[in-house]
Amino acid sequence: MADNPTPPAPSKALVFARRSASTVSLWALVCAVFVSHVSWAFLGLIGLLTVIATIEYFRMLRAANVRCFPRFGLLLAVAYCAALYGFLLAGKTPPPGLEALVFFIALAGAFTLQLREPVRGIEALLAVAATVLGFGYIAFLFNFTAHLIFAVPGGLDVPGRVSGPGAFLLLWLLAVTKFTDMGAYITGSLIGRHKMIPHVSPGKTWEGFGGALFFAQLAGCGLYAAFPGELAFFGGWKHVVILGFLLAILAVIGDLAESIVKRALDAKDSGRMLPGIGGSLDLIDSVCFTAPALYFYLKWFLLPAA
């Protein structure tokens, strides 16, 4: 019997069309949540993406025959989201040790589960490390988007409704991050010639990186010019420009970080949720690095007394 022929790879035009359609659909969903001003809608979307991305991560591990504890990892992500959102929806600041507690439970739990199996060299440590990484990389980092909604005073003007600076801050973050991704993709596709890090991601080019920096500034400065009152906590153009460059660089690193994960596990995409983009983890990989940076920049430089 003859082997089945390998299906031809989709053309760049088809990939671009699929990616564009998925991007438009995603922005429509984000805008719908933004317009609703309902706090549980914001947190529900963040939590849904967190859970789906966590499932995709452990599926990639299992497909690559990497030992891990997926049920425990998923339970940990769900429990952390539930605890964090419970405090935020109640208008309370999460206790300072919440994340430390969850990381302790992650480590202790993963080692406890490993006690059931014989130790076969490095495999035992990899099982523990891969499980804890799943929580830290996805649920912990991505949920800084939830923290950001309530980071600026006035984020919850009315109980149960997100208004004013909280919603605009999240929108600004997503715009800068995703315009970075879009700028890198468009510029790299059109004029990309010089490979950036071919041993990690052969498609990334230095021209695309330049486009990423430009598009990030376009989004960040454009939104700040359009909504100076809602984004007044930035305190002027200096911080907007600095954050634009900082988040653009971290967005590229976040994208490359997931490339490392996928290349190590021999996976093309984390899932098939979004045609032309991939799965939930493919969608949020950059945000996992930009959201914490924006949160700490706000807390340390712009809102030190808040």
Secondary structure, DSSP 4 states (H G I P E B T S, - for coil): -PPPPPPPPPPHHHHHHHHHHHHHHHHHHHHHHHHH-BHHHHHHHHHHHHHHHHHHHHHHHHHTT----HHHHHHHHHHHHHHHHHHHHTT-PPPTTHHHHHHHHHHHHHHHHHTTS---TTHHHHHHHHHHHHIIIIIIHHTHHHHHHTTSTTTTSBTTB--THHHHHHHHHHHHHHHHHHHHHHHHHHH--SEEETTTEEEEEHHHHHHHHHHHHHHHHHHHHH-TTTTGGG-SHHHHHHHHHHHHHHHHHHHHHHHHHHHHTT-S-S-SSBTTTBSHHHHHTTHHHHHHHHHHHIIIII-TT-
